[in-house]
Amino acid sequence: MISKEELRSWLGDESFRPLIDDSAKHGTQVFIKVPKDEEFIYLYRQYCYDKEDVLRRREQFEDAGIYNKLDGKIYFAHGYFEDIDPEIEAKVYTNQMKEDITQGVCAKVEAWVNNDVNNLEATQLFGRDYQDLEYYRNYGVVNDGRRCFLEWVKPEDVTYKCGYSFDEWKRDTELLSYLRNPSAFIEKEAQEYFAKHQERILLTLNKDALLRTELQGIEELKDTSLRRLRDIITAAKSTDAKTLSVTAHKEGKTLTFKIDANALRRDPTTNYSDWDMPAKDRREFERTFGERNHLYPEDIVDISYCGKSIYSAEPYEEPVETEEMQQTM
């Protein structure tokens, strides 16, 4: 095996001589270097099958990394050099770089936006963006409000989240630019995204405002089927039971039966499926409440596991519409 000093000397000299390494871990291998520019050198590796003919012109070369003269590190080295010099390989890989870039850009853009439309140059939405907002106002926000409420999202939790995601370097010059100065690369990406996506950011801010209003309206209603559903989901998730005992109260009748716990851990959208009950309990439910009757979250007055109640509620009463409420509908 070559020494650490030999490796450093080879990387630093100006010649194009190959570096031959004979190690127990990798076998005999030869490295060559190709200068990319004044700061970076591309490294390539070829495995040697014949020690008397170590460098063969018809054998393929593998990528062995990029040497950065400025910090003295080899990036993307695949472990070829760590036995020679444990400190020379940069332990930062492509996926981690992509994640760092995405997080860095999003943090900058979110700070610039600061949840305020006044921080944008765009002031109006047109075309598809306008249609998208109107559709969300009339239909989408209700579904998002329901989902967020069930996930315990508060109105103040709804803040702008940047949609930027770094995918891949389109060319080597971008990768080298990042290796040269990660902060400058992230700043440039953030500025380009912020300038290019003004209308999209404005659309998102408008949707967020609608969602906060929707959640505020839901929060103000103190006893609703949706609020009870959230409490039921929370209670069911508090135990790892496979089956729970449920007591339902409907139309003046009360019945206790078993139900699949997973059914109570998710949003049934409307009613729970009768098939989440054992066959015996399903038939008893039909006899008690009627064949076409279903179980709704507001029907549940108690949930227990091993004789211990984990959820309880008073029988549900539908909100009574006042004359004032009817006039506004």
FENHU-V120782 format. One record per residue. RES is the residue in three letters. SS is DSSP state (@ for helix, = for strand, . for the rest). NEAR is the number of other C-alpha atoms within 12 Angstrom. D_CENTER is the distance of its C-alpha to the mean C-alpha in Angstrom with 2 decimals. Layout:
res = (RES | RES)
ss = (SS | SS)
near = (NEAR | NEAR)
d_center = (D_CENTER | D_CENTER)
//
This chain:
res = (MET | ILE | SER | LYS | GLU | GLU | LEU | ARG | SER | TRP | LEU | GLY | ASP | GLU | SER | PHE | ARG | PRO | LEU | ILE | ASP | ASP | SER | ALA | LYS | HIS | GLY | THR | GLN | VAL | PHE | ILE | LYS | VAL | PRO | LYS | ASP | GLU | GLU | PHE | ILE | TYR | LEU | TYR | ARG | GLN | TYR | CYS | TYR | ASP | LYS | GLU | ASP | VAL | LEU | ARG | ARG | ARG | GLU | GLN | PHE | GLU | ASP | ALA | GLY | ILE | TYR | ASN | LYS | LEU | ASP | GLY | LYS | ILE | TYR | PHE | ALA | HIS | GLY | TYR | PHE | GLU | ASP | ILE | ASP | PRO | GLU | ILE | GLU | ALA | LYS | VAL | TYR | THR | ASN | GLN | MET | LYS | GLU | ASP | ILE | THR | GLN | GLY | VAL | CYS | ALA | LYS | VAL | GLU | ALA | TRP | VAL | ASN | ASN | ASP | VAL | ASN | ASN | LEU | GLU | ALA | THR | GLN | LEU | PHE | GLY | ARG | ASP | TYR | GLN | ASP | LEU | GLU | TYR | TYR | ARG | ASN | TYR | GLY | VAL | VAL | ASN | ASP | GLY | ARG | ARG | CYS | PHE | LEU | GLU | TRP | VAL | LYS | PRO | GLU | ASP | VAL | THR | TYR | LYS | CYS | GLY | TYR | SER | PHE | ASP | GLU | TRP | LYS | ARG | ASP | THR | GLU | LEU | LEU | SER | TYR | LEU | ARG | ASN | PRO | SER | ALA | PHE | ILE | GLU | LYS | GLU | ALA | GLN | GLU | TYR | PHE | ALA | LYS | HIS | GLN | GLU | ARG | ILE | LEU | LEU | THR | LEU | ASN | LYS | ASP | ALA | LEU | LEU | ARG | THR | GLU | LEU | GLN | GLY | ILE | GLU | GLU | LEU | LYS | ASP | THR | SER | LEU | ARG | ARG | LEU | ARG | ASP | ILE | ILE | THR | ALA | ALA | LYS | SER | THR | ASP | ALA | LYS | THR | LEU | SER | VAL | THR | ALA | HIS | LYS | GLU | GLY | LYS | THR | LEU | THR | PHE | LYS | ILE | ASP | ALA | ASN | ALA | LEU | ARG | ARG | ASP | PRO | THR | THR | ASN | TYR | SER | ASP | TRP | ASP | MET | PRO | ALA | LYS | ASP | ARG | ARG | GLU | PHE | GLU | ARG | THR | PHE | GLY | GLU | ARG | ASN | HIS | LEU | TYR | PRO | GLU | ASP | ILE | VAL | ASP | ILE | SER | TYR | CYS | GLY | LYS | SER | ILE | TYR | SER | ALA | GLU | PRO | TYR | GLU | GLU | PRO | VAL | GLU | THR | GLU | GLU | MET | GLN | GLN | THR | MET)
ss = (. | . | . | @ | @ | @ | @ | @ | @ | @ | @ | @ | . | . | . | . | . | . | = | = | = | = | = | . | . | . | = | = | = | = | = | = | = | = | = | . | . | . | . | = | = | = | = | = | = | = | = | . | . | . | . | . | . | . | . | . | . | . | . | . | . | = | = | = | = | = | = | = | . | . | . | . | = | = | = | . | . | . | . | . | . | . | . | . | . | . | . | . | = | . | . | . | . | @ | @ | @ | @ | @ | @ | @ | @ | @ | @ | @ | @ | @ | @ | @ | @ | @ | @ | @ | @ | . | . | . | @ | @ | @ | . | . | . | . | . | . | . | @ | @ | @ | @ | @ | @ | @ | @ | @ | @ | @ | @ | @ | @ | @ | @ | @ | @ | @ | @ | @ | @ | @ | @ | . | . | . | . | @ | @ | @ | . | . | . | . | . | . | . | . | . | . | . | . | . | . | @ | @ | @ | @ | @ | @ | @ | @ | @ | . | @ | @ | @ | @ | @ | @ | @ | @ | @ | @ | @ | @ | @ | @ | @ | . | @ | @ | @ | @ | @ | @ | @ | @ | @ | @ | @ | @ | @ | @ | @ | @ | @ | @ | @ | @ | @ | @ | @ | . | . | . | . | @ | @ | @ | @ | @ | @ | @ | @ | @ | @ | @ | @ | @ | . | . | . | . | . | = | = | = | = | = | = | = | = | . | . | = | = | = | = | = | = | = | = | @ | @ | @ | @ | . | . | . | . | . | . | . | = | . | @ | @ | @ | . | . | @ | @ | @ | @ | @ | @ | @ | @ | @ | @ | @ | . | . | . | . | . | = | . | @ | @ | @ | = | = | = | = | = | = | . | . | = | = | = | = | = | . | . | . | . | . | . | . | . | . | . | @ | @ | @ | @ | @ | @ | .)
near = (24 | 24 | 20 | 19 | 14 | 19 | 31 | 22 | 16 | 25 | 34 | 23 | 17 | 14 | 14 | 17 | 17 | 25 | 31 | 29 | 32 | 25 | 20 | 12 | 15 | 23 | 20 | 26 | 34 | 37 | 36 | 32 | 33 | 25 | 22 | 17 | 19 | 15 | 25 | 30 | 31 | 31 | 33 | 30 | 35 | 32 | 31 | 26 | 17 | 16 | 16 | 10 | 17 | 25 | 27 | 20 | 10 | 11 | 17 | 15 | 22 | 21 | 26 | 28 | 32 | 39 | 39 | 33 | 25 | 18 | 18 | 24 | 31 | 39 | 36 | 31 | 32 | 25 | 24 | 36 | 40 | 26 | 23 | 24 | 23 | 18 | 19 | 31 | 27 | 28 | 20 | 19 | 21 | 23 | 16 | 17 | 28 | 24 | 20 | 23 | 33 | 30 | 25 | 28 | 33 | 29 | 26 | 27 | 34 | 30 | 19 | 27 | 32 | 21 | 27 | 23 | 27 | 17 | 20 | 25 | 20 | 22 | 19 | 20 | 24 | 16 | 13 | 14 | 22 | 21 | 15 | 23 | 30 | 20 | 18 | 26 | 25 | 17 | 19 | 20 | 29 | 23 | 22 | 27 | 33 | 31 | 26 | 29 | 35 | 29 | 23 | 23 | 23 | 24 | 25 | 19 | 19 | 27 | 25 | 31 | 28 | 31 | 20 | 29 | 22 | 26 | 15 | 18 | 20 | 11 | 10 | 16 | 16 | 19 | 26 | 28 | 24 | 27 | 34 | 26 | 19 | 22 | 20 | 19 | 28 | 34 | 25 | 22 | 30 | 32 | 24 | 17 | 28 | 31 | 21 | 18 | 23 | 28 | 27 | 34 | 39 | 36 | 34 | 31 | 33 | 32 | 36 | 32 | 28 | 30 | 37 | 30 | 23 | 33 | 33 | 23 | 20 | 30 | 25 | 15 | 16 | 13 | 22 | 25 | 32 | 34 | 29 | 31 | 39 | 33 | 33 | 39 | 30 | 25 | 29 | 34 | 24 | 22 | 24 | 16 | 23 | 21 | 25 | 36 | 32 | 41 | 33 | 34 | 29 | 27 | 18 | 13 | 18 | 22 | 28 | 26 | 32 | 33 | 35 | 29 | 30 | 26 | 31 | 41 | 29 | 26 | 31 | 26 | 20 | 15 | 23 | 28 | 25 | 27 | 20 | 27 | 30 | 20 | 16 | 16 | 24 | 29 | 21 | 21 | 34 | 21 | 17 | 24 | 23 | 16 | 14 | 14 | 21 | 28 | 41 | 30 | 41 | 33 | 37 | 37 | 33 | 34 | 39 | 29 | 27 | 16 | 12 | 15 | 21 | 26 | 32 | 27 | 27 | 18 | 24 | 25 | 18 | 13 | 12 | 9 | 12 | 10 | 9 | 9 | 10 | 9 | 8 | 8 | 8)
d_center = (44.48 | 44.61 | 44.33 | 41.83 | 44.54 | 45.16 | 41.50 | 41.34 | 44.69 | 43.66 | 40.53 | 42.66 | 45.72 | 46.27 | 47.61 | 45.98 | 47.25 | 45.00 | 43.87 | 44.81 | 43.20 | 44.51 | 42.36 | 42.24 | 38.46 | 38.15 | 41.75 | 43.55 | 41.41 | 42.13 | 39.99 | 40.70 | 39.33 | 39.01 | 38.76 | 36.16 | 37.36 | 38.82 | 35.72 | 34.11 | 35.62 | 34.16 | 35.04 | 35.85 | 36.98 | 39.48 | 40.41 | 44.18 | 46.08 | 49.49 | 50.19 | 53.22 | 51.23 | 47.93 | 46.81 | 47.08 | 46.76 | 45.64 | 42.82 | 39.22 | 37.42 | 33.88 | 31.53 | 32.01 | 30.13 | 30.59 | 32.93 | 32.47 | 35.94 | 34.79 | 32.88 | 34.60 | 31.43 | 30.69 | 27.14 | 25.83 | 29.02 | 27.90 | 30.02 | 33.29 | 34.56 | 33.23 | 36.37 | 38.56 | 36.80 | 33.91 | 32.92 | 32.99 | 29.68 | 26.68 | 23.98 | 21.19 | 19.90 | 18.34 | 14.75 | 14.98 | 16.61 | 14.00 | 11.34 | 14.14 | 15.03 | 11.71 | 11.54 | 15.28 | 15.52 | 13.03 | 14.96 | 18.20 | 17.60 | 16.41 | 19.52 | 21.72 | 20.69 | 20.92 | 20.40 | 23.86 | 25.01 | 28.03 | 26.13 | 25.74 | 28.52 | 27.63 | 29.31 | 29.39 | 27.47 | 29.29 | 29.19 | 26.02 | 24.06 | 26.81 | 26.83 | 23.11 | 23.58 | 26.64 | 25.03 | 22.21 | 24.99 | 27.03 | 24.59 | 20.83 | 20.86 | 22.59 | 19.93 | 17.12 | 19.52 | 20.15 | 16.57 | 15.81 | 19.19 | 18.69 | 15.56 | 17.87 | 16.40 | 19.37 | 20.54 | 20.28 | 16.59 | 15.97 | 15.74 | 14.92 | 11.46 | 12.12 | 10.88 | 12.10 | 10.77 | 13.48 | 14.47 | 17.84 | 21.08 | 23.48 | 26.46 | 27.57 | 28.71 | 25.17 | 24.23 | 27.49 | 26.94 | 23.76 | 25.68 | 28.54 | 26.73 | 22.94 | 23.25 | 25.30 | 23.00 | 19.98 | 22.41 | 23.63 | 20.26 | 19.41 | 22.87 | 22.71 | 19.44 | 20.83 | 24.13 | 22.96 | 20.54 | 22.77 | 23.22 | 19.59 | 18.84 | 21.92 | 20.77 | 17.49 | 19.67 | 22.10 | 19.64 | 18.36 | 22.05 | 22.77 | 19.99 | 21.33 | 24.78 | 23.85 | 22.35 | 25.43 | 27.67 | 26.11 | 26.37 | 30.04 | 31.01 | 31.76 | 32.51 | 30.80 | 29.70 | 26.06 | 26.49 | 28.23 | 25.53 | 22.95 | 25.48 | 26.08 | 22.46 | 22.29 | 25.63 | 24.88 | 21.76 | 24.07 | 25.93 | 25.38 | 28.32 | 28.47 | 30.97 | 31.72 | 34.92 | 34.70 | 37.51 | 37.59 | 40.02 | 40.90 | 44.03 | 45.89 | 45.17 | 43.18 | 41.92 | 40.03 | 38.28 | 35.53 | 32.12 | 29.12 | 26.83 | 23.65 | 25.04 | 25.06 | 21.50 | 20.07 | 20.99 | 24.11 | 24.01 | 27.81 | 29.64 | 29.18 | 30.49 | 33.95 | 33.08 | 30.90 | 34.30 | 36.84 | 39.57 | 42.15 | 40.12 | 39.13 | 42.84 | 43.69 | 41.06 | 42.68 | 46.16 | 45.28 | 43.27 | 44.27 | 43.16 | 41.02 | 39.44 | 35.81 | 33.89 | 31.78 | 29.79 | 32.61 | 35.13 | 33.86 | 35.90 | 35.19 | 32.86 | 34.17 | 33.59 | 36.60 | 38.69 | 36.46 | 35.06 | 31.37 | 31.45 | 34.45 | 35.27 | 38.40 | 39.28 | 37.39 | 39.37 | 38.29 | 38.37 | 41.77 | 41.81 | 44.25 | 46.39 | 44.43 | 41.12 | 42.79 | 44.09 | 40.67 | 39.18)
//
